[in-house]
Structures are given as C-alpha cells and as structure tokens.
Amino acid sequence: MQTLDVISVNIWQIIISLANLVILFLLFKKFLFKPVKEMIAKREAAVEAELDAAKHEHDAANEERRQWEAKMASADEEADRIIQNAVTKANKKSGVIISTASERADEIIKVAKFEASLEHKAAQEGIKREIVDLSSTLTGKLLEREIKPEDHSELIDEFINEIGEIS
C-alpha cells in the first residue's frame, strides 16, 4: 500500500498555524485594531462636533429670522401708521385750504356784488342826469319856438331819437 503523504494531516503543523494565527490576531489587535478604533472615535467626535455646530448655527439663523420677521412686522406697522398720519394731516390741510378758498371766494363775490350795485346806481344816476339834461334842452327849444302841432310832434320825435342814441 501506498502512503498518502500529500493528503496527510499533521497535528503539529495545525497547532503552529493556529498559534501563528493567534499571534497575528493579537498583533493586529494591539497595533491595528486599537489605532483604527481610536481614529474612528476621533472621526465620530469630529462629526458630532460639526453636527452640534451646524445645529447651533441653524438655531441662530432661525432666531435671527424670527427677529427679522418681527422687525419687518413692526416696520410695516410703523409705515402704516406714518401713512395714516400723513393722510390725516393732508385731509386737515386740504380742509383748511378749502375753507380759506371758500372764504376768499365769498369775499370776492361780496365785493363784486357791491361794485355791481355801485355801478348800477351810478348808471341810474347818469341816466337820470341825461333825462334831466334832455328835458331841459327840450324845454329850452320849446320856449324858443312857438309851438305848433307839427313842431310838437317833431320835437317829440327828436327827443325820442336822442334818448335812443344815448341808451
């Protein structure tokens, strides 16, 4: 029979391989696993710090946004109040201007009516004077002549024509 050296199981070789595996495992654990674990822990801490900083920045930004919105709301209210005050002042000023203009217009109308009545009275006085002058002229002409019925109608026609020319 033939021995199969190629397929044989050597216990010492298995134990040495296992011992090598354990030694390699312990060396990797001591020199690689702990440093890698520490590096991962540092990275996790850095990521946590960045997340905390981002959350803090986010909270600060939200607070600033709330403050800005409050300021905008108060600015809108202030603008509305200023506009309302300006409208009120403009209405008061327009009322004063309108009342002043109305008073001036009333004064101008009174003065115009007074002047018109004075001119009307002056025109009446002028007409009366002219009638008196014409009457005295007619009387003088009548006294100069002897009155005949033809002369009388002719004098009346002249008097009427003179009155028509004057008015």
Beta strands, then each sheet from edge to edge (+ up, - down):
end
